[in-house]
């Protein structure tokens, strides 16, 4: 089992309710828990099915050099990039209309 953190933004209430089944919502849109890889993968499937126009980041403890891994769903100014095998986050400029 490994520590899991899920942060949601602009997702439908039914997705927030679904996440609350497996994880504890410690702040609005921020969920934490200690789950197995199988449960983490099932939660990610639910994110992909229910997030609609929102965005989500999921991070969990691992044996990687950084001590954690993460994945994202949906549009966000913060985008994951791979830099020499290390996963970092690129911050994009704001869109002007």
Contact map, one row per residue, 1 for C-alpha under 8 A:
1110000000000000000000000000000001111000000000000000000000000000000000000000000000000000000000000
1111000000000000000000000000000001111000000000000000000000011100000000000000000000000000000000000
1111100000000000000000000000000111100000000000000000000000011000000000000000000000000000000000000
0111110000000000000000000000000111100001000000000000000001111000000000000000000000000000000000000
0011111000000000000000000000011110000000000000000000000001110000000000000000000000000000000000000
0001111100000000000000000000111100000000000000000000000111100000000000000000000000000000000000000
0000111110000000000000000000111000000000000000000000000111000000000000000000000000000000000000000
0000011111100000000000000000110000000000000000000000011110000000000000000000000000000000000000000
0000001111100000000000000000100000000000000000000000011100000000000000000000000000000000000000000
0000000111110000000000000000000000000000000000000000111000000000000000000000000000000000000000000
0000000111111011000000000000000000000000000000000111111000000000000000000000000000000000000000000
0000000001111111000000000000000000000000000000000111010000000000000000000000000000000000000000000
0000000000111111100000000000000000000000000000000000000000000000000000000000000000000000000000000
0000000000011111110000000000000000000000000000000100000000000000000000000000000000000000000000000
0000000000111111111000000000000000000000000001100110000000000000000000000000000000000000000000000
0000000000111111111100000000100000000000000000000000000000000000000000000000000000000000000000000
0000000000001111111110000000000000000000000000000000000000000000000000000000000000000000000000000
0000000000000111111111000000000000000000000001000000000000000000000000000000000000000000000000000
0000000000000011111111100000001000000000001000000000000000000000000000000000000000000000000000000
0000000000000001111111111000001000000000000000000000000000000000000000000000000000000000000000000
0000000000000000111111100000000000000000000000000000000000000000000000000000000000000000000000000
0000000000000000011111110000000010000000000000000000000000000000000000000000000000000000000000000
0000000000000000001111111000001110000000000000000000000000000000000000000000000000000000000000000
0000000000000000000101111100001110000000000000000000000000000000000000000000000000000000000000000
0000000000000000000100111111111100000000000000000000000000000000000000000000000000000000000000000
0000000000000000000000011111011100000000000000000000000000000000000000000000000000000000000000000
0000000000000000000000001111111000000000000000000000000000000000000000000000000000000000000000000
0000000000000000000000001111110000000000000000000000000000000000000000000000000000000000000000000
0000011110000001000000001011111000000000000000000000000000000000000000000000000000000000000000000
0000111100000000000000001111111100000000000000000000000000000000000000000000000000000000000000000
0000111000000000001100111110111110000000000000000000000000000000000000000000000000000000000000000
0011110000000000000000111100011111000000000000000000000000000000000000000000000000000000000000000
0011100000000000000001110000001111100000000000000000000000000000000000000000000000000000000000000
1111000000000000000000000000000111110000000000000000000000000000000000000000000000000000000000000
1111000000000000000000000000000011111011000000000000000000000000000000000000000000000000000000000
1100000000000000000000000000000001111111000000000000000000000000000000000000000000000000000000000
1100000000000000000000000000000000111111100000000000000000000000000000000000000000000000000000000
0000000000000000000000000000000000011111110000000000000000000000000000000000000000000000000000000
0000000000000000000000000000000000111111111000000000000000000000000000000000000000000000000000000
0001000000000000000000000000000000111111111100000000000000000000000000000000000000000000000000000
0000000000000000000000000000000000001111111110000000000000000000000000000000000000000000000000000
0000000000000000000000000000000000000111111111000000000000000000000000000000000000000000000000000
0000000000000000001000000000000000000011111111100000000000000000000000000000000000000000000000000
0000000000000000000000000000000000000001111111110000000000000000000000000000000000000000000000000
0000000000000000000000000000000000000000111111111000000000000000000000000000000000000000000000000
0000000000000010010000000000000000000000011111111100000000000000000000000000000000000000000000000
0000000000000010000000000000000000000000001111111110000100000000000000001000000000000000000000000
0000000000000000000000000000000000000000000111111111000000000000000000001000000000000000000000000
0000000000000000000000000000000000000000000011111111000000000000000000000000000000000000000000000
0000000000110110000000000000000000000000000001111111000000000000000000000000000000000000000000000
0000000000110010000000000000000000000000000000111111111100000000000000000100000000000000000000000
0000000000110000000000000000000000000000000000011111110000000000000000000000000000000000000000000
0000000001100000000000000000000000000000000000000011111000000000000000000100000000000000000000000
0000000111110000000000000000000000000000000000000011111100000000000000000110000000000000000000000
0000000111100000000000000000000000000000000000000010111110000000000000011111000000000000000000000
0000011110000000000000000000000000000000000000100010011111000000000000011100000000000000000000000
0000011100000000000000000000000000000000000000000000001111100000000001111000000000000000000000000
0001111000000000000000000000000000000000000000000000000111110000000001110000000000000000000000000
0001110000000000000000000000000000000000000000000000000011111000000111100000000000000000000000000
0111100000000000000000000000000000000000000000000000000001111100000111000000000000000000000000000
0111000000000000000000000000000000000000000000000000000000111110001110000000000000000000000000000
0100000000000000000000000000000000000000000000000000000000011111001110000000000000000000000000000
0000000000000000000000000000000000000000000000000000000000001111111100000000000000000000000000000
0000000000000000000000000000000000000000000000000000000000000111111110000000000000000000000000000
0000000000000000000000000000000000000000000000000000000000000011111100000000000000000100000000000
0000000000000000000000000000000000000000000000000000000000000011111110000000000000000100000000000
0000000000000000000000000000000000000000000000000000000000001111111110000000000000000000000000000
0000000000000000000000000000000000000000000000000000000000111111111111000000000000000000000000000
0000000000000000000000000000000000000000000000000000000000111101011111100000000000000010000000000
0000000000000000000000000000000000000000000000000000000011110000000111110000000000000000000000000
0000000000000000000000000000000000000000000000000000000011100000000011111000000100000000000000000
0000000000000000000000000000000000000000000000000000001111000000000001111100000100000000000000000
0000000000000000000000000000000000000000000000110000001110000000000000111110000000000000000000000
0000000000000000000000000000000000000000000000000010111100000000000000011111000000000000000000000
0000000000000000000000000000000000000000000000000000011000000000000000001111100000000000000000000
0000000000000000000000000000000000000000000000000000001000000000000000000111111000000000000000000
0000000000000000000000000000000000000000000000000000000000000000000000000011111000000000011111000
0000000000000000000000000000000000000000000000000000000000000000000000000001111100000000111100000
0000000000000000000000000000000000000000000000000000000000000000000000000001111110000000111100000
0000000000000000000000000000000000000000000000000000000000000000000000110000011111000011110000000
0000000000000000000000000000000000000000000000000000000000000000000000000000001111100011110000000
0000000000000000000000000000000000000000000000000000000000000000000000000000000111111111000000000
0000000000000000000000000000000000000000000000000000000000000000000000000000000011111111000000000
0000000000000000000000000000000000000000000000000000000000000000000000000000000001111100000000000
0000000000000000000000000000000000000000000000000000000000000000000000000000000001111110000000000
0000000000000000000000000000000000000000000000000000000000000000110000000000000001111111000000000
0000000000000000000000000000000000000000000000000000000000000000000010000000000111101111100000000
0000000000000000000000000000000000000000000000000000000000000000000000000000000111100111110000000
0000000000000000000000000000000000000000000000000000000000000000000000000000011110000011111000000
0000000000000000000000000000000000000000000000000000000000000000000000000000111110000001111100000
0000000000000000000000000000000000000000000000000000000000000000000000000000111000000000111110000
0000000000000000000000000000000000000000000000000000000000000000000000000000111000000000011111000
0000000000000000000000000000000000000000000000000000000000000000000000000000100000000000001111100
0000000000000000000000000000000000000000000000000000000000000000000000000000100000000000000111110
0000000000000000000000000000000000000000000000000000000000000000000000000000000000000000000011111
0000000000000000000000000000000000000000000000000000000000000000000000000000000000000000000001111
0000000000000000000000000000000000000000000000000000000000000000000000000000000000000000000000111
